[in-house]
Amino acid sequence: MRIRRLLGLALATATLAGTSALGAATAQAAASPTITSPECTAQGGTVRTTPYAGYTCVLPDGSTVSIS
């Protein structure tokens, strides 16, 4: 009976950890918006290429947004 209780606790912990990781990934995706190259230039920004990181848009106010 004790082993069954420990296995249930381990399963519940693993499930909770998986849910937390999924929530963190979803929050990260929502926190970093992306735009397209035409949208960047339409807003007055410039498209910059960064080695190993891809393309980013530098907006007139100095902020950067990743390009999808």
WOGI-V76102 format. One line per field, one symbol per residue. phi: phi as a letter, one per 30 degrees, with the letter a starting at -180 (. if undefined). psi: psi as a letter, one per 40 degrees, with the letter a starting at -180 (. if undefined). Layout:
BEGIN
phi: ???
psi: ???
END
This chain:
BEGIN
phi: .ddddddddddddddddddddddddddddddcdbbceddddddicbcccceibjcbccdedjdcbdcc
psi: dddddddddddddddddddddddddddddddgiiiiddddddeeiihhhhheeaiihhideeiihih.
END
